[in-house]
Amino acid sequence: MEEPVPAPARRALAVAAAAAVLLAAAAGCSPGGGHTAKGSAGRSSAPAAGDAAPAAIVTGPGPKSSYEVQPQPAPGSCHYRYTADKQPLPDPNCTPGAISPAVSQDNLKDTICKTGGYTSGIRPPANLTGKEKTENAKSYGYTGPMGDAEYDHLISLQLGGDPNDARNLWIQPPSPGHVPGKGPNNPKDSVETHLHTAICKGQVTLAAAQQAIATDWTTAEVKLGISRAGGAPTPEADADGD
């Protein structure tokens, strides 16, 4: 027959057992306990990927008194995307867009909305961008006539895009309906001019226009809720060519 456990010993055992239960419960719900927190329906409480805000657009070096040829992505590393109606879009990993630090919402009247235009004074020379265009064609695997493709600023200069940041430039192939040998047919240029007009009229903010065109130039106007009034070009119809 076992000897009875003294009362002090029984109390000590009870305290130890209670402490063990509390420690086990804490381990089960702590970040280091190996368990994932669940919502009321048993799903992870982490937000879905689709709920994430758009990535911030990077800021480039801005306008310079002289430019240098910029290194381009490795040959074959960039891949075009196409909309349902076959309009070309750049590879977001190679060409996410880059904005100029010289343009802000507070200085629009002195920069992109300036009377007499702005972009011609900051545009890199054609002999430099021509070299970049040739190398960027290798990046995107573009093999068509160079004269039919446009070396395009994704966020155009008239929308405050950086002039010569490689992340803001891509060789844009012809759009549907193009006639070979006739040069670029780029409907993106008219979208850029329309967004520029909306910015200068105070209809949209600079940041909203930059984000919309960097995301998808074909849907930028719809996303911003702006409509064309007569389709007339603005004095700053300085199309973002080569």
Secondary structure, 3 states (H helix, E strand, C coil): CCCCCCHHHHHHHHHHHHHHHHHHHHHHHCCCCCCCCECCCCCECCCCHHHCCCCCCEECCCCCCCCCCCCCCCCCCCCCEECCCCCEECCCCCCCCEECCCCCHHHHHHCCCCCCCCHHHCCCCHHHHHHHHHHHHHHHCCCCCHHHCEEEECCCHHHCECCCCHHHEEEECCCCCCCCCCCCCCCHHHHHHHHHHHHHCCCCCHHHHHHHHHHCCCCHHHHHCCCCCCCCCCCCCCCCCC
